Amino acid sequence: MTSSPGILYLIPCTLGDTRAEQVLPQHAIDIARGLKYFIVEQPKTARQFLSALKPEQPIQSLHFATLNEHTAAGELAGLLAPLLAGEDAGIISEAGCPGIADPGAELVNLAHRNGIRVAPLVGPSSILLALMASGLNGQHFAFHGYLPIAEAERNRAITTLEAESAQRKQTQLFIETPYRNEKMFGALLAHCRPQTLLCVATDITLPGEQIRTRSIAQWKSQPIPQLNKRPSLFLLLAG
């Protein structure tokens, strides 16, 4: 008799060194503690995260399969094999919620096509937390991931996003590699209109958390925030 498929749990993790109990409900922690099979971006950091949760089984006995940007489409089916055999499993991203700006979405899509139940667990999403705290339009928004690295292309992307924001009354969200945050901030001040609102959300859920929304003109009149090597999101809304 063929067993029913297992459940694929989407397990949020912390956004930094915050204790899991501060940002994850006990229900999510308990489920993560009881699983034996995990699909993760980085096994090393996933082991550290789970070790802090004190799993029911020794960490050495847990199985970790890797799913990241280098995973070929043909490898996804193999990752679901334990679930199809009836075992529950959990996806863990590098930070925040699986499937949001992370390669887990493709595996979740395949799980649906194979009749596997997908269960999202509650936890921190830097994108949603930043939007919540920004005071910008939470009814109509778009997340764009990383903007181009090359200066000219990045500046064109900023101008395009600002124009789309004005036309659609839409909050635009994007991120940058932490060591390039200050260059991004400078480009936004240089290429956005004075009345455009810009929110910079830094170190979300961490002790140094700072979330500030100002117009471009106001940002220009204040000291430059310290953003270097600090995880940040940028949100803009053109008037």
C-alpha positions in Angstrom: 0.0 0.0 0.0 1.4 3.4 -1.0 1.8 5.8 1.8 0.4 9.3 1.6 2.9 12.1 0.9 4.5 13.9 3.7 4.0 17.6 4.5 6.4 20.2 3.2 6.8 22.8 5.9 8.2 26.3 5.0 10.2 27.2 8.1 11.1 30.8 8.6 14.4 31.6 10.4 15.9 34.6 12.1 17.2 37.6 10.1 20.4 37.7 12.1 21.6 36.8 15.6 18.2 37.4 17.2 17.1 34.5 19.4 14.4 32.3 17.6 12.0 32.7 20.5 11.9 36.4 19.9 10.6 36.2 16.3 9.2 32.7 15.9 6.0 31.3 17.5 6.4 28.2 19.6 4.3 26.2 17.1 6.9 26.8 14.3 9.8 26.0 16.6 8.1 22.7 17.8 7.6 21.6 14.2 11.2 22.4 13.2 12.5 20.5 16.2 10.6 17.3 15.2 11.6 17.1 11.5 14.5 14.8 10.3 14.8 15.9 6.6 15.6 19.5 5.6 16.0 21.3 2.2 18.3 24.3 2.8 20.3 27.0 1.1 23.4 26.5 3.2 23.7 23.4 5.4 26.2 25.0 7.8 23.9 27.9 8.8 20.9 25.7 8.8 22.6 23.4 11.3 23.4 26.3 13.5 19.9 27.6 13.4 18.4 24.1 14.2 21.0 23.4 16.9 19.8 26.6 18.7 16.3 25.2 18.6 17.4 22.0 20.3 16.0 19.4 17.9 14.4 16.2 19.1 17.0 14.1 17.2 20.8 14.6 17.4 21.9 17.2 14.8 24.3 14.6 13.3 21.3 12.3 12.5 19.4 14.9 10.5 19.6 14.9 6.7 20.3 18.1 4.8 19.7 18.5 1.1 20.9 21.7 -0.7 18.7 23.9 -2.7 20.2 27.2 -3.9 20.7 29.3 -7.0 23.0 26.6 -8.5 20.5 23.7 -8.1 19.5 22.5 -11.6 15.8 22.1 -12.4 16.4 18.4 -13.0 17.5 17.9 -9.4 14.3 19.2 -7.8 12.3 16.0 -8.2 15.0 14.1 -6.2 14.6 16.6 -3.3 10.9 15.6 -3.0 11.6 11.9 -2.9 11.4 11.5 0.9 8.1 13.5 0.9 6.6 11.2 -1.8 7.7 8.3 0.4 5.7 9.7 3.3 8.3 11.7 5.3 7.6 15.3 6.4 10.3 17.8 5.5 11.2 21.5 6.0 12.6 24.1 3.7 14.9 26.7 5.4 16.2 29.8 3.6 19.3 31.7 4.5 17.2 34.4 6.2 13.5 35.0 6.6 10.7 33.2 4.8 11.3 30.4 2.3 9.9 31.1 -1.2 10.1 34.9 -0.8 13.0 36.2 -2.8 14.6 32.7 -2.6 15.0 29.6 -4.7 12.6 27.6 -2.6 9.6 28.8 -4.7 10.4 26.4 -7.5 10.4 23.4 -5.2 7.2 24.5 -3.6 5.6 24.8 -7.1 6.7 21.2 -7.9 5.4 20.0 -4.6 1.9 21.3 -5.5 2.1 19.5 -8.8 2.9 16.3 -7.0 0.0 16.6 -4.6 2.2 17.3 -1.6 0.7 19.5 1.1 2.6 22.7 1.6 2.4 24.3 5.1 3.8 27.8 5.6 4.8 28.6 9.2 4.7 32.1 10.7 8.0 34.0 11.0 9.8 37.2 10.0 9.8 38.5 6.4 12.0 41.6 6.1 10.1 42.6 3.1 6.7 42.7 4.9 8.1 44.1 8.1 9.8 46.9 6.2 6.6 47.7 4.3 4.5 47.6 7.5 6.8 50.1 9.2 7.4 52.4 6.3 4.0 54.2 6.2 4.1 53.8 2.4 1.4 52.2 0.3 0.8 48.7 1.6 -2.2 48.1 -0.7 -0.1 48.3 -3.9 3.5 47.4 -3.9 6.2 45.5 -5.8 9.5 43.8 -4.7 12.3 44.0 -7.3 15.1 42.1 -5.6 18.5 43.6 -6.5 18.9 46.4 -8.9 21.8 46.3 -11.5 25.3 46.7 -10.2 26.6 48.9 -13.0 26.2 52.6 -12.1 24.5 53.7 -15.3 22.1 50.7 -15.4 21.3 51.2 -11.7 20.5 54.8 -12.1 18.2 54.1 -15.1 16.5 51.4 -12.9 15.9 53.9 -10.1 14.4 56.5 -12.5 12.2 53.8 -14.1 11.0 52.6 -10.7 10.2 56.1 -9.5 8.2 56.8 -12.7 6.3 53.6 -12.3 5.6 54.4 -8.6 4.2 57.8 -9.6 2.0 56.3 -12.4 0.7 53.4 -10.4 0.8 54.9 -6.8 2.9 51.8 -6.0 5.5 51.3 -3.3 8.7 50.0 -4.9 10.9 47.7 -2.7 14.4 46.5 -3.4 17.6 45.4 -1.7 21.3 45.8 -2.1 24.4 43.8 -1.0 25.2 45.3 2.4 28.6 46.6 1.4 27.0 48.6 -1.5 24.2 50.1 0.6 25.8 53.5 0.8 26.3 53.7 -2.9 22.6 52.8 -3.4 21.5 55.4 -0.9 23.6 58.1 -2.7 22.2 57.1 -6.1 18.7 57.4 -4.8 19.3 60.9 -3.4 21.0 61.9 -6.7 18.3 60.6 -9.1 15.0 60.8 -7.3 12.8 63.8 -7.2 12.8 65.9 -3.9 9.2 65.0 -3.0 9.6 61.3 -3.5 9.4 59.4 -0.2 12.2 57.0 0.7 12.2 54.5 3.5 15.4 52.8 4.6 14.9 49.8 6.8 18.1 48.5 8.4 18.8 45.6 10.7 15.2 44.5 11.0 14.4 42.6 14.2 18.0 43.1 15.4 19.1 45.3 18.3 20.3 48.1 15.9 17.0 48.2 14.0 16.4 51.5 12.3 13.4 52.2 10.0 13.0 55.7 8.7 10.9 57.3 6.0 11.7 60.8 4.7 11.3 62.7 1.5 14.4 62.9 -0.7 14.7 66.5 0.2 14.6 65.7 3.9 17.2 63.0 3.6 19.5 65.4 1.9 19.3 67.8 4.8 20.3 65.2 7.4 23.5 63.3 8.2 24.0 60.2 6.0 22.8 57.1 7.8 25.4 54.4 8.6 24.4 51.6 6.3 27.7 49.9 5.4 27.5 46.1 5.9 24.1 46.3 7.5 21.2 44.4 5.9 18.9 47.0 4.5 15.8 47.4 2.4 14.9 50.5 0.3 11.3 51.5 -0.3 10.2 54.4 -2.4 6.9 56.0 -3.2 6.7 58.9 -5.7 4.1 61.6 -5.2 
